[in-house]
Amino acid sequence: MFAAPAPGAAADLPYQAAYRADPVFRAWADTNLHPHRDPGHAIVTISLKAHGRRLAT
């Protein structure tokens, strides 16, 4: 059975600095990062669709 790693808070100073300094990164983070049950961690959502393409209907 899979055992989850021991939880621990990750240092988020580089993240916070980039979030404050870069509006494009901030927009990406606001859209694609979601809270994780372990403090200091996040869930990242990514899309594997080609950028700017529409699905055929």
C-alpha positions as CSV (number, residue, x, y, z in Angstrom):
1,M,0.0,0.0,0.0
2,F,1.1,3.5,-0.7
3,A,2.3,5.5,2.3
4,A,2.0,9.3,2.0
5,P,5.3,11.2,2.7
6,A,5.6,12.9,6.0
7,P,4.0,16.4,5.8
8,G,6.2,19.4,6.2
9,A,5.8,23.1,5.3
10,A,7.8,24.0,2.2
11,A,9.5,27.4,2.0
12,D,7.4,29.7,0.0
13,L,9.5,32.8,-0.1
14,P,10.5,32.4,-3.8
15,Y,6.8,31.9,-4.7
16,Q,5.7,34.9,-2.7
17,A,8.3,37.1,-4.3
18,A,7.3,36.0,-7.8
19,Y,3.6,36.4,-6.9
20,R,4.1,40.0,-5.8
21,A,6.5,41.0,-8.6
22,D,5.1,39.3,-11.8
23,P,1.5,40.0,-12.8
24,V,1.5,37.2,-15.4
25,F,2.7,34.7,-12.8
26,R,0.1,36.0,-10.3
27,A,-2.7,35.5,-12.9
28,W,-1.4,32.0,-13.7
29,A,-1.2,31.1,-10.0
30,D,-4.7,32.5,-9.2
31,T,-6.2,30.3,-12.0
32,N,-4.2,27.1,-11.7
33,L,-3.2,26.6,-8.0
34,H,-5.6,25.2,-5.5
35,P,-5.2,24.6,-1.7
36,H,-3.6,21.3,-0.5
37,R,-4.4,19.6,2.8
38,D,-0.7,20.0,3.8
39,P,0.3,23.6,4.6
40,G,2.8,25.1,2.3
41,H,1.8,22.8,-0.6
42,A,-0.6,23.4,-3.6
43,I,-2.4,21.4,-6.2
44,V,-1.5,22.5,-9.8
45,T,-4.0,22.2,-12.6
46,I,-2.6,22.2,-16.1
47,S,-4.3,21.8,-19.5
48,L,-2.7,19.6,-22.2
49,K,-4.8,21.1,-25.0
50,A,-3.0,23.0,-27.8
51,H,-3.1,26.7,-27.0
52,G,-5.6,28.7,-29.1
53,R,-7.2,25.7,-30.7
54,R,-10.8,24.7,-30.4
55,L,-12.1,21.2,-30.3
56,A,-14.0,20.0,-33.4
57,T,-17.7,19.8,-32.9
